[in-house]
């Protein structure tokens, strides 16, 4: 939950936190609460399954880390009231992945008041603001909201922060004091992105991880709490001393007004604008899954993560995995959207750039079905209003929350394991036709990962043994599998003709034998190409066919003619893969 921005890098305060004491500050505990979010059931289910795997492997530390993760991120928020209703103001990044949200007020007497099932009315991703409604009939401890400041802050005046920064993974109430150091400031998003952010109020009141969403306050005696909200704490500068940033009232007040006074007549125009940005971004001359992720709803990610993450993990490039890891270091739940986004990109990209156009937009209740033409193929999607923004609910077939995809992958995985097309050890025995002096031979082979040992045995007097490099290309095709394989190496050939009166080493009938050793040996290079066939019905069993050619380069007593029996061979065999 951190964002970088220029000035040597500054980070989003990932989880909003706290406020502390001055005289009368204790009353603020009734206005400023600890926000907790829980994740989509699909997300929780997936991480629970990962936790079980860790437990099976005895990795208790990783299992405990998932327990902490599933407790949900926490932050800060404060009470705002209008028209007799109560709302909570916070940062968008505090509730960005929320399925349900609660707020807890810790009173000075250590009693706690918890309110569950807050509804996110609206969120502004650019301004990083969100407004939540308390359930009907629920009231905060103070019975009223904090007062919003109606004037601009002045540099040098005292300012205060309030919220729940974490001590480790435990949020603790904190009230901090400082001063306004810059009444209005703007800066680029990052070194690579010069888009200007702001305006913000820069101040020196304590802001730690978890203060995000809490109020920046100034003293106001006429206010019931003794303080007025000057802004919403949102950013903190790294490598800066006490450089904290708050969204000012000038940005917050219009956001509240728009959220509490929605105009449905503008919804379609807002959707068209979102679709335009989405489509334009797909045409970028690079990977676009990070772009797609910006448009995914929390529902879409939650319903598809169980399928998407293993797909990305097993099939994505190293660059994609690296990007995922970088994002997950800041926010593992938020990074999960990248996995879903990657499955979408992988499904719609063929070769080269993605060419996308909007073909049709049809309203279905509160949602819209949007049909795209992507690389000359129609892809259907559903867009929903989530937290006041149009986001993808489903996209194509890989992000439609279809459990059959998971079942199919599970079946394919079992079939693939049964096929054993990517085994490390292959044992093989068969028949070889050698075309020459030893037209028939037994053939045996053992492949260990990338090392192969081959043996041709024509008789006790004629054999060939070789060793070399091998590689297989597994090609699963449902319940059957094909394994094209190639081998290159060196052979040793031995031909013992002792007692074989038909063999002669003389150049003419009058010559006498000039080979007193009664055998010929030689060394040659060999190349072999073959194909193995296997099925999932009998795991490990395979049939094979191959062709081998030898290139003699050395023979004892230059008797190469005696070695031609293994110059070429065709092999047919049966074997087992481990």
Secondary structure, DSSP 8 states (H G I E B T S, - for coil): ----BTTTTEEE-SS------STTGGGGGGTEEEEEEE--HHHHHHHHHHHHHHHHTT-HHHHHHHHHHHT--EEEEEEEEETTEEEEEE-HHHHTT-SEEEEEEE-TTS-EEEEEEEEEEEEETTTTEEEEE--TT---TTSS--EE--S---TTSEEEEEEEEEETTEEEEEEEEEEEEEEEEEEES-SS---EEEEEEEE-S---TT-TT-EEEEE-TTSTTSEEEEEEEEEEETTSSS-EEEEEHHHHHHHHHHHHS--GGGHHHHHHHHHHHHHHHHTSSS--HHHHHTTB-HHHHHHHHHHHHHHHHHHS-HHHHHHHHHHHHH-HHHHHHHHHHHHHHHHH--SSS--EEEEEEEEETTEEEEEEEETTEEEEEEEEEETTEEEEEEETTTBS--HHHHHHHHHHHHHHHHHTTT-SEEEEEEEEE-SSTT-EEEEEEEEETTEEEEEEEEETTEEEEEEEEEEEEEEEETTEEEEEEEEEEEEEEEEE-TT-TT----SSTT-----TT-EEEEEEEEEEEEEEEEESTTTTEEEEEEEEEEEEEEEGGG-GGGGGGGSEEEEEEEEEE-
